[in-house]
Amino acid sequence: MYIFIAIIFIAELIIAHFIISNLIKWDEKVRYYNACVKTFNPLLQTCLQYGRCLVSSFKNSFEGVILYVKKKREQFISKIIFAVAIYSLLIIFKIKTNKAKKIYKLAGAIKDLVLELAV
């Protein structure tokens, strides 16, 4: 009976020694990785700030492109509307009377002038 208790006690000591030795090894590894993290933390923060700066500059340039496209689209639409209005007026003037050639030429000249100034 005492031998059984002694064997169990020795087994518990071996298991405890194994656990304690592994805890010491793991503690050393954790300290090593902690030192690495402390060393690279300022560099990592600098890289993150640089990345944020890149993202914000990309966002600003992308917004600039979107605004440019919207402005050009509005200009294009206004030119189309103006051209359609001028041509419809020219067609109306030409259909109604052939004697209104001066008005027709004047409207054509105004259209050409406005298109040159708009571009």
C-alpha positions as CSV (number, residue, x, y, z in Angstrom):
1,M,0.0,0.0,0.0
2,Y,2.8,2.4,0.9
3,I,4.6,1.6,-2.3
4,F,1.4,2.5,-4.3
5,I,1.2,5.9,-2.5
6,A,4.9,6.5,-3.1
7,I,4.6,5.7,-6.8
8,I,1.7,8.1,-7.1
9,F,3.6,10.8,-5.2
10,I,6.6,10.4,-7.4
11,A,4.4,10.5,-10.5
12,E,2.9,13.7,-9.3
13,L,6.3,15.2,-8.7
14,I,7.4,14.2,-12.2
15,I,4.3,15.8,-13.7
16,A,4.7,18.9,-11.6
17,H,8.4,19.2,-12.6
18,F,7.4,18.8,-16.3
19,I,4.7,21.5,-16.0
20,I,7.0,23.9,-14.1
21,S,9.9,23.4,-16.6
22,N,7.5,24.1,-19.5
23,L,6.1,27.1,-17.8
24,I,9.6,28.5,-17.4
25,K,10.4,27.9,-21.1
26,W,7.2,29.5,-22.2
27,D,7.8,32.5,-19.9
28,E,11.2,33.0,-21.6
29,K,9.6,32.8,-25.0
30,V,7.0,35.3,-24.0
31,R,9.6,37.7,-22.7
32,Y,11.6,37.3,-25.9
33,Y,8.5,38.1,-28.1
34,N,7.6,41.0,-25.8
35,A,11.1,42.5,-26.3
36,C,10.7,42.1,-30.1
37,V,7.3,43.8,-29.9
38,K,8.7,46.6,-27.8
39,T,11.5,47.0,-30.3
40,F,9.3,47.1,-33.4
41,N,6.4,49.0,-31.9
42,P,7.6,52.6,-32.9
43,L,8.5,51.4,-36.4
44,L,5.1,49.8,-36.7
45,Q,3.4,53.0,-35.6
46,T,5.3,55.0,-38.2
47,C,4.3,52.5,-40.9
48,L,0.7,52.7,-39.8
49,Q,0.7,56.5,-39.9
50,Y,2.3,56.4,-43.4
51,G,-0.4,54.0,-44.5
52,R,-3.1,56.3,-43.1
53,C,-1.5,59.2,-45.0
54,L,-1.5,57.2,-48.2
55,V,-5.1,56.2,-47.8
56,S,-6.2,59.7,-47.1
57,S,-4.3,61.1,-50.1
58,F,-5.8,58.4,-52.3
59,K,-9.3,59.3,-51.0
60,N,-8.7,63.0,-51.7
61,S,-7.5,62.3,-55.2
62,F,-10.3,59.9,-55.9
63,E,-12.8,62.5,-54.7
64,G,-11.1,65.1,-57.0
65,V,-11.6,62.7,-60.0
66,I,-15.2,62.2,-59.1
67,L,-15.8,65.9,-58.9
68,Y,-14.0,66.5,-62.2
69,V,-16.2,63.8,-63.9
70,K,-19.4,65.3,-62.5
71,K,-18.4,68.8,-63.6
72,K,-17.5,67.6,-67.1
73,R,-20.8,65.7,-67.3
74,E,-22.8,68.8,-66.3
75,Q,-20.9,70.8,-69.0
76,F,-21.5,68.1,-71.6
77,I,-25.2,68.0,-70.7
78,S,-25.6,71.8,-70.8
79,K,-23.8,71.9,-74.2
80,I,-26.2,69.2,-75.6
81,I,-29.2,71.0,-74.2
82,F,-28.0,74.3,-75.7
83,A,-27.2,72.7,-79.0
84,V,-30.6,71.0,-79.2
85,A,-32.4,74.3,-78.3
86,I,-30.4,76.3,-80.9
87,Y,-31.0,73.7,-83.6
88,S,-34.7,73.4,-82.8
89,L,-35.0,77.2,-83.0
90,L,-33.1,77.2,-86.3
91,I,-35.3,74.5,-87.7
92,I,-38.5,76.4,-86.6
93,F,-37.2,79.6,-88.1
94,K,-36.3,77.9,-91.4
95,I,-39.6,76.0,-91.6
96,K,-41.9,79.0,-90.9
97,T,-40.4,81.4,-93.4
98,N,-37.7,81.5,-96.0
99,K,-37.5,85.3,-95.6
100,A,-36.1,85.0,-92.1
101,K,-32.6,84.1,-93.4
102,K,-31.1,86.9,-91.4
103,I,-32.5,85.6,-88.2
104,Y,-31.4,82.1,-89.2
105,K,-27.8,83.3,-89.9
106,L,-27.8,85.4,-86.7
107,A,-28.9,82.4,-84.6
108,G,-26.2,80.2,-86.3
109,A,-23.6,82.9,-85.5
110,I,-24.8,83.1,-81.9
111,K,-24.6,79.3,-81.6
112,D,-21.1,79.2,-83.0
113,L,-20.0,82.0,-80.7
114,V,-21.5,80.4,-77.6
115,L,-20.0,77.0,-78.4
116,E,-16.6,78.6,-78.9
117,L,-16.8,80.5,-75.6
118,A,-18.1,77.4,-73.8
119,V,-15.2,75.2,-74.8
